[in-house]
């Protein structure tokens, strides 16, 4: 189990490092690839390209879900890390708008589309792979390791951005320094491929295969026989994906550009918030192993709904202390919710279509998550009210709460 968890975490973390770099360098990428005199237009363009990768995730869910359910979790995961790392490395050598004009944002968008396809299969596959190895009664804690590795990958990206911002001048960072972290994608491809290639297949998948229960049409079966579970998975995941990308992508640019906090301080707050998630989320997941997913997660959703306005009001007062306290309070709520969701998604679906079902639920919700920075920037520009972000988060929390109506909590039962 240790080997499985460690291998799954390393592969997952490396892939999220690749994907997250775009968000951490969004303010530089916007300047170099989408020049505009209007700050909001520039950020909308940058976040629009960020969201483009998420639009491809339902397609990636179909592709990698099919491969994972028909040919095995291991095969699908190994393929996905190559499809992530190679395009990431291409960003490092991509010419800017000044060099090739409109082709710069076009090529950048194509790269993000490929990354989106890859990530669609990677995270859901990693969840299925680890949770299917874990014993009943510990699935919540085991599943939380996938989110820990996700955060560690994003933390590595945040830490990299923090170090480069501190060591290099703004001129050097914008001219060549931001490219180096992306270039590491090639090294990550080799490391990730080796780790994934040398891990054991899921025992639940192997058992289903031996018993002839592997579906030849997992996509069709997922919609025909498990549509309520698919819709529930989408709804429950909204309170993960929207707050998560609010915290890790939108707030970086908002704090630097709108609240005028120096980039070094903004990156420091983000790095500390990622550390908070890593430390706190296993405890939240462990509580759901003891008292049930439904009971604990509904309590957390109450806090999402009633605390969002005070948190974002404090954030908008500006200043390092106010911003840090607001971000950390938001992080605390997110941490208590996000850790148990992997196990819940696994428990929603039977083994023969689990990869496909999870990938579709996670990635359909993920489309809105990827669009979150764009939507929140648009809301602020058009409402002229920074608290509109809080109302958007509250709406998603309400939908997630409704999604638990009629949910049978199977946290004490064997996987189907």
C-alpha positions, 0 to 999 in steps of 0.5 A: 500500500505504501508503494502504491500511495507513494507512486501515485502521489509522485506521478500525480504531483508532477503532472499537476506541477506541469498544469499549474505553472500557467496559473502562477505565471498568468500575469506574465503570460498575459503581458507577453502573449495577449498584449492590451492596454486594458488590464481586464481585457488582458486578464480575460484573454489569459484566463480564457486560454486557461479555461480552454484546457478545461473545455477539452476535459470531458473529451479527455474523460471519455478517452482516458476513461475508456482506456482505463476501464477497458485496458487498465488503470496503469496503462491510462495513467502512464499515457496521460503523463506523457501527454501532459509533460511534452506540451508543457515543455513546448511552452518554454520555447514558444515565441511571444506575440511580439515575435509571431503575432496572433500565432502566439496565443493560438499555439498557446491555446493548442498546448492548453487543449492538449494539457486539458485532455491529459489531466482529464484522465490523470487525476480521476485515474490516480484516485481510482488507482489508490482508493481501489488498493485501500481497505474499507474504513480507510478509503477517505484517508487513502483518497486524500493522498491524491489531493495532497499530491495535487497540492504538492504539485501546485505547491512546487509550482508556487514555490518555483514562482516565488523563488524565481520572483525573488531571485530574478529582476522583473525584467529577467523574469519576464524575458526568460526566467519564467520559461525555465520551470516549463522546460522541466516538463521533459525531465518530469516526463521521464520520471513520471513514466518510470514511476507509473510503468513500475507500479502494480495494477488495481486489485479491483480491476484485476478481479473484475477482469478475471471474472469477466466483468470488464465493460466493452462499452464503459461510456454507454454503460455509465450513461445508461445505468449510472446517470444519477451517480454521474449527476451527483458526482458533478454537483458534489464536485462543484464545491471543490473545483470553483473554490480551488481555482478561485484560491490557486489561480484567480486570487493570485492575479487579483491580489497582485493586479487589483489589490496591489500587493507585491508579487513576492508577498502574494506568492508567499500567501499562496504557498502557505495556503497550499501548505495549509491544505496539505496539513489539514485535508487528511484530518477532514478525510479521516473524519468522514471515515469515522462519521460518514462523507455526507454528514461531515461534508454537509457541515462544511458546505454550511461554512462555505455558504455563510462565511464567503461574504465576510471572507471576501469583504476582509480580503478587499480591505487590502494590506498583507495581514487582511489578505492573508487572514482572508485567504487562510480562512477560505483555505481552511474551509476548502481543506475540510471539504476537498480531502474526502471527495476522492473516496466519495467519487470512487464509491459512487460507481462500480468497478467496471465503469468507475474510471469513466464515471469518475472522469466524466463527473470530475471533468464536467464539473472541472469545466466550470472550475477552469472557467472560474478565473474568467467568470470571476474577473468578468463578474467584477468588471461588469458588476463593479463589485468585488464581492460578486466572487463570494456570491459565485462561490456560495451558489456552487456550495448550494448546488453541492449541498442539494446534490447530497439529497437522497445520497446513500453513504457507503463509506462502511461498505465494500466497493461494488 
